[in-house]
Amino acid sequence: MPKGVTKRRPRTRAALLRAALEAFAEHGFHATSIEQICERAGYTRGAYYSNFASKEELFLALFDEHSERTVRRLAESIDALTAEEYTLERLAELASRVEPDERDWYLVTTEFTLHAIRDRQAAWVLARHDARLRAEIARGLTSVLRRAGRELTVDADRFARMLIALREGGLAQSYVEPDELPPGSLEREFLAPLLAASTREIAPGAGQEGEREGPTEASVSRTGRGPTP
């Protein structure tokens, strides 16, 4: 591939991803055509197909990008805490933050989830991404809790499912009734008690400083839907 094409490719891909997210949020995943994405991004169908084989593949790329961005934000916030700030309440507060642009992503990912429920192949692919997400949540959560001197008393993967359900279910209600239930409200109210009920203090000498790199290095490399501790 010519060097000029190689240098342009990341910019082309980024522009197509931005255009797709905007179009999907505005018109819907199914209603948006590849031509509309290309027109909005200012590129040809050839440029599109040199980066993505289908709209489904493009969505999964958005999935990866959104995950890396949101997890990085959370990881940076957690890594900035002092030792005294490692409390369940403070961790729950950080995890409950919802960025203003999250609404667009929620619209897009919810529609694709409905598509996956109807389409077995799409469901299989989405489930693989969800499994990787849960593995990263479980790994990052275990590390962060260890820094706080606590450990889970329940299965980490099942707890990750609960965290995802709390985030997605809460946002669904918040976007319908934003004045009654601002985004992140349910997590701010219930996540700390949920963590307290599902963890215990680590016995002295159990090595709670063992994974200082925590969520920053382990979590950012994977895919996911939204921030978790």
N, C-alpha and C positions, 0 to 999 in steps of 0.2 A: 504494500500500500504506500503511495507517495507520502512524503513527510508532511506536506501541507494538509492532506486529508486526515492524517493521524492527529495533528494538533487541533484541527477543527472538530473532530468527532466528540470530545467531551462537551464542548459548547453546544453542539447540535443536540446531543442527547439531553442536556440540561434544559434547553429551550423547549424541547418536545415534552419533557416531563412537566414543566411548569404549565405549558399550554393544556396538557391533558388534565391536570388536576383542576384547573379553572373551568375547562369545558365540562368535565364530569360533574363537578359540583353545581354548575349552572344548569346543565341540560340532562344529566343522568348518564350513567355508564353505557346503557344500551342505546339511548337516543343519540349519543355523540358518535359521529362518523370519523374515520381516520382522516378524511379530507378536511373536516372542521379543525381537527387538531393541527394538521399541517398548515392550514391557512392562518390559524391563530399564532403558530410558532414562526411562520415565515419560511417554511421549508417545503420541499417536494415530497411526494409519496416515496420516491427513491431514497431520500434521506431517512424517511421514517423506517422503511423496511431494511435499511442497512443497520438499524439499531434495534428494532423490535419486530418479531414475527407476527404479532397479533396484539389486539387490545388487552387480552388477558396477560400477556407477557409484560406489557407496559404497566398495567396495574400492579403486578408483583414487583416491578422495579420501583414504583412509587411506594409500595409497602416497605421495601428495604430502606429507601431513602428516609421516609418518615420515621421509621424505627430508629435508625442511627441518629437522626437529629434529636428526637425527643429523649432518647436514653442518654445521649451525650449531655444534654442540658441538665438532666437530673443527676447524672454522675458528677458533673462539675459542682453542682450545688452541694451534694453530699460530701464530696472530697474537701470542700471549703469549711466544713464544720470543725469546731474544736472538740476535744475529747469530752468536755462538759456538755456539749450540745447533742451528743449521741443519746437522745431519749426517744422513746416510741412516739411521743407527741410531736417532736420536731421532725422526725422522719415522715410521719403521716402528713404533716403540713407541707413538706416539700413534694411528696408524692401526689398530693391533691391539686397541685397547680395545673391549670388548664390554659394553654396559650390561646390568644385571640383567633389564630388561624386554624384552630383545631376543628371548628365547626365544618369547614369545607371538607377536611379529611374524613370526619365522621359521616358526612353524607355519602361520600364516595365508597368508603369501606363497608358501610351498612348495605348499600345496594349490591356490592359485589358479594357480600355474604349471602344475601337472598338469592343471587344468581347461583352461588355454589350449592345452596340447599336444593336447588332444582336440577343441578347438573352434576352428575357423579364425578366426572373427571375434574371439574373445577373444585369440587369439594375435596377430592384427594390432594390436589396441589395446595389448596389453602390450608388443609389440615397439617401438611408437612411444615409449612411456614409457622403455623400456630404452635406446633410441637417445638420447633427451634426457639420460638419466642419464650415459651414456658420454661425451657431448659435454662435460658439466660436469666429469666426472672428468678427462678429457684436458686441459681448460682449466686447472682448478685444479692438477693435477699439474705441468703445464708451468710454471706460475707459481711453485709452491713449489720445484721443482727449480732454477729460475733463481736464486732467492734463495740456494740452496745452492751455486751456481756450477756447475750441471750441466745437461745437456739429454739428452732421450731419443735413442737411436740406432735405435729401432724405431717403427713406426706407433703413434701415441698411442691411437687407437680400439682397436686390437688389444690394446694393453697394458692398457687399461681393462677389456676383456673378461677378461684374465688376472687382474686384481685382484679382479673380481667372482667369478670362479670360485674363487679362493683363499679368499675370505671365505665364500662360501656352502658350498663343499665342506668347509671346515674346521669350520664350525658344524654341519653335518650329522653329522660324526663326533663332535664334542664333545658334542652333546646326547644321543648314544647312549652314549658313554663319557666322562662328564664328569670322572671321577677320573683316567682314563688320559690324557685330552687336554682340559684346561681350555679354554674358549672363548678364541680369540685366539692360542693357542699356535703354530699353524703360521705365522701371519703374523709373530709376534715372532721366530721362528727363521729364516724364509726370505725375508721381504720385503726386508730390507736387502741381502742378497746378490743378490736378483733385481734390485733397483734398480741396484746397482753394475754388474751384468753388462749392463744394458740402457741405461746412460747413459754419458756422457763429460763431462769437464771442459769448461767453456765457455772458449774462447780469450779472453785478456785484451782488454778493450775491446769485448766483444760485447754489453754492455748488460744485465747480469744483474739490475740494479735496476729494470728497466723496468716491472714489474707488481706494485708493492708491495701493491696492494689484494688481490691473490691470490685465495684461495678464499672469503674472507668475502663479498664483494659479488657475485661471479660465480656462486658455487656454490649459495648458499642459495635462490635463486629457482626452482630446478628440482626435478624429481622424482628419486627414487633409492631404493635398497634398503638401503644401509648405508654406513658411513664409509669413506672412502678418502683417501689423501694429497691 
